[in-house]
């Protein structure tokens, strides 16, 4: 043991290159995962093009007088994908079932979020008409956005909570059960509030709910219980005779 510490004292400087090599290996692995995700995205896009699901650029170049109609359809297509994404962002139950859809650390989810930012950046302002060149660029970005979302969604539905440990999956399952109680109008307000607090405790450090999702969930929890209908009072007092 003394010899080890003597060696360590003499060659302490080896820690720095070893640390650099370790971090290089970690960064290389992360880079490899990202490159793999991008390649899968490109392959999926090429497959859809080969199947005819995505028109070839030469075949879809719009005429100037058609720009307005094409632009409207592209904007609607982008809104449709965003709506599908918000179903995960705003629905806590769906998010707990497919947590990868909001986990930017997942390569395919990260690729989808990058595609979303690119499409958002190219989206025309209200009342703006894009030139044919800019419209083509915007449409290509929306196509990438659609494909990236589909790929990320399929992968999230495939893996579900596989990225979590056994203990973390138990916490997720507990949170799902508590969420049912928290949004059940048949439960008392106290029961709903207690279940909601426990949901937040189970998810702490596990899944980050967006502010919008929290707002939607709290509104569901705060819903008043439906009031029981009571029979209308009798016009004749009890015990009286007509």
C-alpha positions in Angstrom: 0.0 0.0 0.0 2.9 2.3 0.8 4.4 1.6 -2.6 1.2 2.6 -4.3 1.1 6.0 -2.5 4.7 6.5 -3.3 4.0 5.9 -7.0 1.0 8.1 -6.9 3.0 10.9 -5.3 5.6 10.7 -7.9 3.3 10.5 -10.9 0.3 12.5 -9.8 0.4 14.5 -13.1 -0.9 11.4 -14.9 -4.3 12.2 -13.5 -4.7 15.0 -16.0 -4.2 13.1 -19.2 -6.2 10.1 -17.8 -9.1 12.5 -17.0 -8.9 14.0 -20.5 -9.0 10.6 -22.1 -12.0 9.6 -20.0 -13.9 12.8 -20.9 -13.0 12.3 -24.5 -14.4 8.8 -24.5 -17.7 10.1 -22.9 -18.0 12.9 -25.3 -17.3 10.6 -28.2 -20.1 8.3 -27.0 -22.6 11.1 -26.8 -21.5 12.4 -30.2 -22.0 8.9 -31.6 -25.5 8.7 -30.2 -26.4 12.1 -31.7 -24.9 11.2 -35.1 -26.8 7.9 -35.1 -30.1 9.6 -34.3 -29.5 12.1 -37.1 -28.7 9.3 -39.5 -31.9 7.5 -38.5 -33.8 10.7 -39.1 -32.3 11.1 -42.6 -32.9 7.5 -43.4 -36.6 7.8 -42.4 -37.0 10.9 -44.5 -35.4 9.2 -47.5 -37.7 6.1 -47.0 -40.8 8.3 -47.0 -39.6 10.1 -50.1 -39.0 6.7 -51.8 -42.6 5.7 -50.8 -44.0 8.9 -52.3 -45.1 10.2 -48.9 -42.9 13.3 -49.3 -42.9 14.9 -52.8 -39.6 15.4 -54.5 -38.4 19.1 -54.4 -38.6 19.4 -58.2 -42.2 18.2 -58.3 -43.5 20.5 -55.6 -42.0 23.9 -56.5 -45.1 26.1 -56.4 -46.1 28.7 -59.0 -46.1 32.3 -57.8 -49.9 32.5 -57.9 -50.2 29.3 -55.9 -47.9 30.4 -53.1 -50.7 31.6 -50.8 -52.6 28.4 -50.9 -49.5 26.2 -50.5 -48.2 28.4 -47.6 -51.5 28.0 -45.8 -51.3 24.2 -46.1 -47.8 24.2 -44.8 -48.7 26.4 -41.8 -51.6 24.1 -41.1 -49.3 21.0 -41.3 -46.9 22.6 -38.8 -49.7 23.5 -36.4 -51.0 19.9 -36.6 -47.6 18.5 -35.5 -47.3 21.1 -32.8 -50.8 20.2 -31.5 -49.8 16.5 -31.4 -46.7 17.5 -29.4 -48.6 19.6 -27.0 -50.8 16.6 -26.2 -47.8 15.2 -24.5 -46.6 18.4 -22.9 -50.0 19.3 -21.4 -51.4 15.9 -20.5 -49.6 14.7 -17.4 -51.0 11.2 -17.8 -49.7 10.8 -21.3 -46.3 12.3 -20.3 -45.9 9.7 -17.5 -46.8 6.9 -19.9 -44.3 8.1 -22.6 -41.7 10.2 -20.7 -39.2 10.2 -23.5 -41.3 12.6 -25.5 -40.3 15.4 -23.2 -36.8 14.3 -22.4 -34.4 16.4 -24.4 -31.6 14.0 -23.5 -33.0 11.3 -25.8 -31.3 11.7 -29.2 -34.5 11.3 -31.2 -36.4 13.7 -29.0 -33.5 16.2 -29.3 -33.6 15.9 -33.1 -37.3 16.6 -33.1 -36.9 19.7 -30.9 -34.2 21.0 -33.2 -36.5 20.4 -36.2 -39.3 22.3 -34.4 -37.0 25.3 -33.7 -36.0 25.3 -37.4 -39.6 25.3 -38.6 -40.6 27.9 -36.1 -37.8 30.2 -37.2 -38.9 30.0 -40.9 -42.6 30.3 -40.2 -44.1 33.4 -41.8 -45.6 36.2 -39.7 -49.3 36.8 -39.7 -50.3 38.3 -43.0 -46.8 37.7 -44.6 -46.5 35.9 -47.9 -43.3 34.1 -48.5 -41.4 34.1 -51.7 -41.3 30.8 -53.6 -37.7 30.3 -52.5 -38.4 31.0 -48.8 -41.6 28.9 -49.0 -39.7 25.9 -50.3 -37.2 26.3 -47.5 -40.0 26.6 -44.9 -41.9 23.6 -46.4 -38.8 21.4 -46.3 -38.3 22.4 -42.6 -41.9 21.5 -41.8 -41.4 18.1 -43.6 -38.4 17.5 -41.4 -40.4 18.5 -38.4 -43.2 16.1 -39.2 -40.8 13.2 -39.9 -38.7 13.9 -36.7 -41.8 14.0 -34.6 -43.1 10.7 -36.0 -39.8 9.0 -35.5 -39.5 10.3 -31.9 -43.1 9.4 -31.1 -42.7 5.8 -32.3 -39.5 5.4 -30.4 -41.0 6.9 -27.2 -44.0 4.5 -27.5 -41.6 1.6 -28.0 -39.3 2.3 -25.1 -41.9 3.8 -22.7 -40.1 4.0 -19.3 -37.3 1.6 -20.2 -34.7 4.4 -19.6 -35.6 4.4 -15.9 -34.3 2.1 -13.1 -36.6 -0.4 -11.4 -37.1 2.0 -8.5 -37.8 4.9 -10.8 -40.4 2.9 -12.7 -42.1 2.1 -9.4 -42.3 5.8 -8.6 -43.8 6.4 -12.1 -46.4 3.7 -11.6 -47.3 5.2 -8.1 -47.6 8.7 -9.7 -49.9 7.3 -12.4 -52.2 5.8 -9.8 -52.2 8.9 -7.7 -52.9 11.0 -10.7 -56.1 9.1 -11.3 -57.3 10.0 -7.8 -56.1 13.6 -8.1 -58.4 14.2 -11.2 -61.3 12.0 -10.1 -64.4 14.2 -9.4 -65.8 11.4 -7.3 -63.0 11.9 -4.8 -63.3 14.6 -2.1 -61.3 17.9 -2.6 -59.0 16.9 0.3 -58.3 13.5 -1.4 -57.6 15.1 -4.7 -55.2 17.7 -3.2 -53.4 15.0 -1.2 -53.0 12.8 -4.2 -51.8 15.8 -6.3 -49.1 16.7 -3.7 -47.9 13.1 -3.7 -47.8 13.0 -7.5 -45.4 16.0 -7.4 -43.3 14.3 -4.7 -43.0 11.1 -6.7 -42.0 13.0 -9.8 -39.5 15.3 -8.1 -36.1 14.7 -9.7 -37.6 12.2 -12.0 -39.7 14.0 -14.6 -40.1 17.8 -15.0 -43.6 18.9 -15.8 -43.8 22.0 -17.8 -45.5 25.1 -16.2 -48.3 24.7 -18.7 -48.8 21.0 -17.7 -48.9 22.0 -14.1 -51.4 24.7 -14.7 -53.7 22.3 -16.6 -53.4 19.6 -13.9 -54.0 22.0 -11.1 -57.2 23.2 -12.8 -58.4 19.6 -13.0 -57.6 19.0 -9.4 -59.4 22.1 -8.2 -62.7 21.3 -10.0 -65.5 21.4 -7.6 -67.4 18.2 -6.9 -70.7 18.0 -8.8 -73.5 19.1 -6.5 -76.2 16.6 -5.7 -79.6 17.5 -6.9 -82.1 17.9 -4.2 -85.8 17.5 -4.5 -87.7 20.8 -4.7 -89.4 21.7 -1.5 -93.0 20.6 -1.2 -95.6 23.3 -1.5 -97.4 21.8 1.4 -95.7 21.7 4.8 -95.3 18.2 6.3 -98.2 17.1 8.4 -100.5 19.7 7.0 -103.7 18.8 5.3 -104.9 20.1 2.0 
